[in-house]
Amino acid sequence: MSVRFGFSLVAAAAGFVATATAAGAPSLAEYIAAICSAAFSSSSPDEAPFLSENASAMTRMLVGMEIKPSGDIDHDFVEMMVPHHQGAIDMAISVLRHGRNQQIKRLAQEIIITQQQEITAMRLAVGEPLPPSVPSPRQHSPRAIPDP
């Protein structure tokens, strides 16, 4: 992380905390959004959709990782790791939508597959039912495909 970027994060966080203290405690999502919006404010317009999707993915991930301990370490670990892995999937989907480098896109596809497999393995290990299957993400917006 560059010093300039790190300073921007610290300044954004400090400003947000000062404002939030006067108005009440910020939610974790509000705190993350404030940090990301400050850090990404100097991005190019072309990169804005990608950065916005990633900020949303990180927010969902961190909020999802905030659990109430159950007393079962293994279950709690899975409850925190599933949103973490889903965050990686969401970020990989974003790069599939917006990225240009084919090697990075292939890596993103591999991330999606491996993270889904790890989520499945963790859920099975603690006896949780698997969620219903969903279609795999596509690199581009789906076009109408005529029926055969």
DRENDO-1510 file (C-alpha; in Angstrom, 1 decimal, always signed):
<recs>
REC; n; res; u; v; w
REC; 1; MET; +0.0; +0.0; +0.0 .
REC; 2; SER; +1.4; +3.4; -0.9 .
REC; 3; VAL; +1.9; +6.0; +1.8 .
REC; 4; ARG; -0.5; +8.3; +0.0 .
REC; 5; PHE; -3.2; +5.6; -0.2 .
REC; 6; GLY; -2.6; +4.6; +3.4 .
REC; 7; PHE; -2.9; +8.3; +4.5 .
REC; 8; SER; -6.1; +8.7; +2.6 .
REC; 9; LEU; -7.6; +5.7; +4.4 .
REC; 10; VAL; -6.6; +7.0; +7.8 .
REC; 11; ALA; -7.8; +10.5; +7.0 .
REC; 12; ALA; -11.1; +9.2; +5.7 .
REC; 13; ALA; -11.6; +6.9; +8.7 .
REC; 14; ALA; -10.7; +9.7; +11.2 .
REC; 15; GLY; -13.1; +12.1; +9.5 .
REC; 16; PHE; -15.9; +9.6; +9.4 .
REC; 17; VAL; -15.4; +8.5; +13.0 .
REC; 18; ALA; -15.5; +12.2; +14.2 .
REC; 19; THR; -18.7; +12.8; +12.2 .
REC; 20; ALA; -20.3; +9.6; +13.4 .
REC; 21; THR; -19.4; +10.2; +17.0 .
REC; 22; ALA; -21.5; +13.4; +16.9 .
REC; 23; ALA; -24.4; +11.6; +15.2 .
REC; 24; GLY; -24.2; +8.2; +16.8 .
REC; 25; ALA; -22.1; +5.1; +16.2 .
REC; 26; PRO; -21.6; +4.2; +12.5 .
REC; 27; SER; -22.5; +0.8; +11.2 .
REC; 28; LEU; -19.7; -1.3; +9.9 .
REC; 29; ALA; -21.1; -0.9; +6.4 .
REC; 30; GLU; -21.2; +2.9; +6.7 .
REC; 31; TYR; -17.6; +2.8; +8.0 .
REC; 32; ILE; -16.3; +0.7; +5.1 .
REC; 33; ALA; -18.3; +2.7; +2.5 .
REC; 34; ALA; -16.7; +5.9; +3.9 .
REC; 35; ILE; -13.2; +4.5; +3.6 .
REC; 36; CYS; -13.7; +3.1; +0.1 .
REC; 37; SER; -15.4; +6.2; -1.2 .
REC; 38; ALA; -12.5; +8.4; +0.0 .
REC; 39; ALA; -9.8; +6.0; -1.3 .
REC; 40; PHE; -11.5; +5.5; -4.7 .
REC; 41; SER; -12.5; +9.2; -5.3 .
REC; 42; SER; -9.5; +9.8; -7.5 .
REC; 43; SER; -10.2; +6.8; -9.8 .
REC; 44; SER; -11.0; +7.2; -13.4 .
REC; 45; PRO; -14.6; +7.1; -14.6 .
REC; 46; ASP; -13.9; +3.8; -16.5 .
REC; 47; GLU; -12.8; +2.1; -13.2 .
REC; 48; ALA; -15.7; +3.4; -11.1 .
REC; 49; PRO; -18.1; +0.5; -11.7 .
REC; 50; PHE; -15.4; -2.1; -10.9 .
REC; 51; LEU; -14.4; -0.2; -7.7 .
REC; 52; SER; -18.0; +0.3; -6.6 .
REC; 53; GLU; -18.8; -3.4; -7.0 .
REC; 54; ASN; -15.6; -4.3; -5.1 .
REC; 55; ALA; -16.5; -1.9; -2.3 .
REC; 56; SER; -19.9; -3.5; -2.1 .
REC; 57; ALA; -18.4; -7.0; -2.0 .
REC; 58; MET; -15.9; -6.0; +0.7 .
REC; 59; THR; -18.7; -4.4; +2.8 .
REC; 60; ARG; -21.0; -7.5; +2.5 .
REC; 61; MET; -18.0; -9.7; +3.3 .
REC; 62; LEU; -17.0; -7.8; +6.5 .
REC; 63; VAL; -20.5; -7.4; +7.7 .
REC; 64; GLY; -21.1; -11.1; +7.1 .
REC; 65; MET; -18.0; -12.1; +9.0 .
REC; 66; GLU; -19.4; -10.3; +12.1 .
REC; 67; ILE; -21.1; -13.2; +13.9 .
REC; 68; LYS; -22.4; -13.9; +17.4 .
REC; 69; PRO; -20.2; -16.6; +18.8 .
REC; 70; SER; -22.2; -19.9; +19.2 .
REC; 71; GLY; -19.8; -21.7; +21.5 .
REC; 72; ASP; -18.9; -24.1; +18.7 .
REC; 73; ILE; -15.5; -23.0; +17.4 .
REC; 74; ASP; -15.8; -25.0; +14.2 .
REC; 75; HIS; -19.3; -23.7; +13.4 .
REC; 76; ASP; -18.2; -20.1; +14.1 .
REC; 77; PHE; -15.1; -20.5; +11.9 .
REC; 78; VAL; -17.3; -21.6; +9.0 .
REC; 79; GLU; -19.8; -18.8; +9.6 .
REC; 80; MET; -17.0; -16.3; +9.3 .
REC; 81; MET; -15.2; -18.0; +6.4 .
REC; 82; VAL; -18.1; -18.4; +4.2 .
REC; 83; PRO; -18.7; -14.6; +3.7 .
REC; 84; HIS; -14.9; -14.2; +3.3 .
REC; 85; HIS; -14.9; -16.8; +0.5 .
REC; 86; GLN; -18.1; -15.3; -1.0 .
REC; 87; GLY; -16.3; -11.9; -1.0 .
REC; 88; ALA; -13.5; -13.4; -3.1 .
REC; 89; ILE; -16.1; -14.8; -5.5 .
REC; 90; ASP; -17.9; -11.5; -5.8 .
REC; 91; MET; -14.7; -9.7; -6.5 .
REC; 92; ALA; -13.7; -12.2; -9.1 .
REC; 93; ILE; -17.1; -11.8; -10.8 .
REC; 94; SER; -16.5; -8.1; -10.9 .
REC; 95; VAL; -13.2; -8.5; -12.7 .
REC; 96; LEU; -14.9; -10.9; -15.2 .
REC; 97; ARG; -17.3; -8.1; -16.0 .
REC; 98; HIS; -14.9; -5.2; -16.1 .
REC; 99; GLY; -11.4; -6.6; -16.6 .
REC; 100; ARG; -9.5; -6.7; -19.9 .
REC; 101; ASN; -6.5; -9.1; -19.1 .
REC; 102; GLN; -7.4; -12.6; -20.2 .
REC; 103; GLN; -4.9; -14.2; -17.8 .
REC; 104; ILE; -6.5; -12.3; -14.9 .
REC; 105; LYS; -10.0; -13.4; -16.0 .
REC; 106; ARG; -8.9; -17.0; -16.1 .
REC; 107; LEU; -7.5; -16.6; -12.6 .
REC; 108; ALA; -10.8; -15.0; -11.5 .
REC; 109; GLN; -12.7; -18.0; -12.9 .
REC; 110; GLU; -10.4; -20.4; -11.0 .
REC; 111; ILE; -11.0; -18.3; -7.8 .
REC; 112; ILE; -14.8; -18.7; -8.3 .
REC; 113; ILE; -14.5; -22.4; -8.6 .
REC; 114; THR; -12.1; -23.0; -5.8 .
REC; 115; GLN; -13.8; -20.7; -3.3 .
REC; 116; GLN; -17.2; -22.4; -4.1 .
REC; 117; GLN; -15.6; -25.8; -3.5 .
REC; 118; GLU; -14.1; -24.6; -0.2 .
REC; 119; ILE; -17.5; -23.2; +1.0 .
REC; 120; THR; -19.1; -26.5; +0.2 .
REC; 121; ALA; -16.4; -28.5; +2.0 .
REC; 122; MET; -16.7; -26.3; +5.1 .
REC; 123; ARG; -20.4; -26.5; +5.2 .
REC; 124; LEU; -20.4; -30.3; +4.9 .
REC; 125; ALA; -17.7; -30.6; +7.5 .
REC; 126; VAL; -19.9; -29.0; +10.1 .
REC; 127; GLY; -23.1; -30.8; +9.0 .
REC; 128; GLU; -24.8; -27.8; +7.4 .
REC; 129; PRO; -27.1; -28.3; +4.4 .
REC; 130; LEU; -25.8; -27.0; +1.1 .
REC; 131; PRO; -27.6; -24.0; -0.5 .
REC; 132; PRO; -29.4; -24.5; -3.8 .
REC; 133; SER; -27.2; -24.5; -6.9 .
REC; 134; VAL; -27.0; -21.3; -8.9 .
REC; 135; PRO; -25.8; -20.7; -12.5 .
REC; 136; SER; -22.1; -19.9; -13.0 .
REC; 137; PRO; -21.4; -16.2; -13.6 .
REC; 138; ARG; -20.6; -15.1; -17.2 .
REC; 139; GLN; -17.9; -12.8; -18.4 .
REC; 140; HIS; -20.3; -10.6; -20.3 .
REC; 141; SER; -24.0; -9.8; -19.9 .
REC; 142; PRO; -26.1; -12.6; -21.2 .
REC; 143; ARG; -27.6; -12.1; -24.5 .
REC; 144; ALA; -30.9; -13.5; -25.5 .
REC; 145; ILE; -30.3; -17.0; -26.8 .
REC; 146; PRO; -33.0; -18.3; -29.1 .
REC; 147; ASP; -34.6; -21.6; -28.1 .
REC; 148; PRO; -33.6; -24.5; -30.3 .
</recs>
